[in-house]
Amino acid sequence: MSMLAQSLIVALLVLGSSVYAGWSLMPAGAKRDLAERLLRWPRPGWAARPLKRATVPVSGCGSCGGCAGATPPRKAPAVQTVTFHRRLP
């Protein structure tokens, strides 16, 4: 394998890793806006799936259960008695 091919492979790996890290760490609002803009461009179906998932607004509260796809609120934990024991001198 020539040095040029190795350099191209390394460059593609670094570029792919940078794009993945940027997408993962991007705030949800910016990710949603970018995904909506990128969906306007022609692309294969496998590339559009993650973008379509990113355009769906999500809520992190989970308190009322009224949101689409929200989980029901959690039950309060059962009350437990705490017993303190004296130390023997």
N, C-alpha and C positions, 0 to 999 in steps of 0.2 A: 504494500500500500504506500502510495507516495505521500510526501509531506503535505501536499495540497489537499488531498482527500482527507487526511487526518485533521487538518486545520478546518476544513469545511464541516466535518462531523462535529468537532468541538464547538464551532461557532453556532451550529444549529442547536446543539444541546444547551448551550448557554442562553441563546435567545429563547428557546422553549421554556427553560427554567425561569427566566426573567418574566416572561409573559404570565406563566402560572402563578408565580409569587405576587406579581402586581394584581392579578385578578383575585387571588385569594385574600389579599390584605386590603383591597379597595372597599370603601364604605358602600353599603347597600344602595343608597340613592344614586351614587355615581356609577355603580355597576349596572343599575337598571337603565339609566340614561344611555350609557355606552352600548348596552345590549340592544336597546331599541334602535339606536343609530346603525349598528352593525347588521341588524336584521333587514334593513332596507337594501343591502347589497346582495347580489346573487351568490349563493354558496350551496354546497351539497347538504343533504338532509342531516347527516351525522354531525355536521358543524353547527347546525341551527338549533339542535335540541338543547344544549346547555344555555344558549342565549335566550331561548324561549322560557326556560326555567327561571332565569335571572330577571325576567320582566314581570313575574308574578310578585305583587307586593306581599310581604310577610309581616306578621305582627308578633312581637315577642312577649306580649302580656299574658295571654292564656287565662285571663281571670274571668271573663264573662261567658265564654263559649259561644258568643254570637258571631264571631268572625268565621269566614269560610275556611274549613279545614282546621279550626282551632280545637285543641284538646279540652275536655271539661276541666273545671278547676279541681285542684287537688284537695283531698280531704285533710282536715286538721289532724295532726298526729295524736295518737291516744295519750291521755294523761298518764304519766308515770310518777310514782312516789320515789323521792330521793331520801335515803336514810343516811344520816351521819353517825359514825361510830366513834366513841371516845378512844383516845390512845391510852393505853395503860402506862403508868409511870415507871 
